[in-house]
């Protein structure tokens, strides 16, 4: 039985990117099903296939697994490589994933993900400044402790998948992540990331609420989308 992974727009859906990239990077086969954000509130439409009314959703036979972390935990029980093998590396990766999943609200709200644009951001709020500083700390600590080029050593893991949307944000808004920029540059060249970006640039639809968030974030200096 092949998995089906349901995701949304490549430009906007940071939560979708996480399991999509993880499965691509670990060569876990799946059917790729895209359900775009067609309007400001997609809850009723998404409830037809998602118990939470949100994406991503993984379908495995009769099982429907919602939420990027829920999907990651489900896959980790069935496929090697989701978490690093070493105990210390695994502890670090799981902590970083949990922190990203549950935190960084200012980064999400003030620097909405939009793959195809570049933005000169408005002055940072104190909350955003702290979020960016913490991201920088995680990146630099992971690279220093485990030797890179991935966040937790020589192999791609769930930690890289969960922070991949941040890599797009770093590029879009020119955020300073210090020595962590080495990881940003590395993950952006991963073939799956390049594939996601190619699809994002080819998207022709725009969703009003996401575009409004982008406008509020700063001045758009380049837009590479069709």
C-alpha positions in Angstrom: 0.0 0.0 0.0 1.4 3.4 -1.0 1.0 6.4 1.2 -1.0 9.4 0.0 0.2 12.7 1.4 -2.2 15.6 1.1 -0.6 19.1 1.1 -1.5 22.6 0.0 0.1 25.5 -2.0 3.8 25.3 -2.5 4.3 29.0 -2.0 2.5 29.2 1.3 2.1 25.9 3.1 5.1 25.6 5.5 3.4 22.8 7.5 2.9 20.8 4.3 6.6 21.1 3.3 7.8 19.3 6.4 6.5 15.7 5.8 6.7 16.2 2.0 10.4 17.0 2.2 11.0 14.3 4.8 9.5 11.6 2.7 11.2 12.8 -0.5 14.6 13.0 1.3 14.3 9.5 2.8 12.9 8.0 -0.4 9.6 7.0 1.2 7.2 6.5 -1.7 3.9 8.3 -1.7 1.2 9.7 -3.9 1.4 13.4 -3.9 -2.1 15.0 -3.6 -2.4 18.8 -3.6 -5.4 20.6 -2.1 -4.8 24.3 -2.5 -5.8 27.1 -0.2 -8.6 28.4 -2.4 -10.1 30.9 0.0 -9.4 32.6 3.3 -11.2 29.8 5.3 -10.7 26.3 3.9 -11.9 24.4 7.0 -15.1 23.0 5.7 -13.6 21.9 2.4 -10.6 20.3 4.1 -12.8 18.5 6.7 -13.8 16.2 3.8 -10.4 14.6 4.0 -8.8 15.9 7.2 -10.1 15.4 10.8 -8.5 18.7 11.8 -9.7 20.6 8.7 -6.0 21.3 8.0 -3.1 20.0 6.0 -0.9 18.0 5.9 -2.6 14.7 6.1 -1.1 11.2 5.5 -3.3 8.4 4.4 -2.1 4.9 4.9 -4.9 2.5 3.9 -7.8 3.1 6.4 -5.6 5.2 8.6 -5.7 9.0 8.4 -2.8 10.7 10.2 -3.1 14.5 10.6 -0.5 17.1 11.6 3.1 17.3 10.5 4.4 16.0 13.8 1.9 13.2 14.0 2.9 12.2 10.5 6.6 12.3 11.4 6.1 10.2 14.5 4.1 7.7 12.5 6.8 7.4 9.8 9.5 7.1 12.4 8.0 3.9 13.6 8.0 2.4 10.1 11.1 3.8 8.3 14.7 4.3 9.3 16.4 7.7 9.2 13.6 9.9 10.5 15.6 10.5 13.6 19.4 10.3 13.9 20.8 7.0 15.2 23.0 8.4 17.9 21.3 9.1 21.3 22.6 12.6 21.8 21.9 13.5 18.2 18.4 12.0 18.5 17.7 13.9 21.7 18.8 17.2 20.1 16.8 16.5 16.9 13.6 15.7 18.8 13.9 18.7 21.0 14.4 21.0 18.0 11.5 19.5 16.2 9.2 19.9 19.2 10.3 23.5 19.7 9.6 24.4 16.1 6.3 22.6 16.1 5.1 24.3 19.2 6.8 27.7 19.1 8.2 30.5 17.0 4.8 32.2 16.6 6.4 35.6 15.8 8.5 34.2 13.0 5.4 32.5 11.5 3.2 35.6 11.8 5.7 38.3 10.9 7.6 36.4 8.2 4.9 34.4 6.5 6.3 31.7 4.1 6.2 32.7 0.5 8.8 30.8 -1.6 8.6 32.9 -4.7 9.2 36.4 -3.4 11.9 38.6 -1.8 10.9 41.1 0.8 12.6 44.1 2.5 11.0 43.5 6.0 9.6 46.0 8.3 11.6 46.6 11.6 11.5 43.5 13.8 9.3 43.3 16.8 11.0 42.2 20.0 9.3 38.8 19.7 10.6 38.3 16.2 14.1 39.3 17.1 14.0 36.7 19.9 12.7 34.0 17.6 15.4 34.7 15.0 18.1 34.7 17.6 16.8 31.3 18.9 16.8 29.8 15.4 20.3 31.0 14.9 21.3 29.4 18.2 19.8 26.1 17.2 21.4 26.1 13.8 24.8 27.0 15.1 24.6 24.6 18.0 23.6 21.7 15.8 26.3 22.3 13.3 28.9 22.7 15.9 28.0 19.7 18.0 27.3 17.2 15.2 29.6 18.4 12.4 27.1 19.2 9.7 26.3 19.6 6.9 22.8 18.8 8.2 21.5 20.2 11.4 22.2 17.0 13.3 25.1 15.5 11.5 26.0 13.9 8.2 22.5 12.6 7.4 19.2 14.4 6.7 16.6 13.9 9.5 13.3 15.3 10.7 15.1 18.3 12.2 16.1 19.4 8.7 12.5 18.9 7.4 11.0 20.9 10.2 13.3 23.8 9.7 13.2 23.8 5.9 10.4 26.3 5.8 12.6 28.6 7.9 15.3 28.3 5.2 12.8 29.8 2.7 12.0 32.5 5.2 15.6 33.3 5.8 16.1 33.8 2.0 12.8 35.7 1.5 13.3 38.2 4.3 17.1 38.3 4.5 17.2 37.1 8.1 20.5 36.9 9.8 21.1 33.4 11.2 24.9 33.7 11.6 26.9 30.6 10.9 23.6 28.8 10.5 23.5 30.3 7.0 25.7 27.3 5.9 22.9 25.0 6.7 20.3 27.3 4.9 22.4 27.3 1.8 22.9 23.6 1.9 19.2 22.6 2.4 18.1 25.0 -0.3 20.1 23.0 -2.8 18.6 19.7 -1.8 16.9 18.2 -4.9 13.5 17.9 -3.2 13.7 21.5 -2.0 14.5 22.6 -5.6 11.5 20.6 -6.8 9.2 22.2 -4.2 10.5 25.6 -5.2 10.0 24.9 -8.9 6.4 24.0 -8.2 5.9 27.1 -6.1 7.2 29.4 -8.9 4.9 27.7 -11.4 1.8 28.3 -9.3 -0.5 30.9 -10.8 -3.2 31.2 -8.1 -3.0 33.6 -5.3 -4.8 33.4 -2.0 -6.0 36.7 -0.5 -5.2 36.1 3.1 -1.7 34.9 2.5 -0.9 37.7 0.1 -2.2 40.2 2.7 0.2 38.7 5.3 3.0 39.1 2.9 2.2 42.8 2.2 2.1 43.4 5.9 5.5 41.9 6.4 7.4 44.5 4.4 8.1 45.8 0.9 8.2 43.2 -1.9 11.4 43.7 -3.8 11.1 40.8 -6.2 8.4 38.3 -7.3 9.5 35.3 -9.3 6.2 33.6 -9.4 4.3 33.2 -12.7 
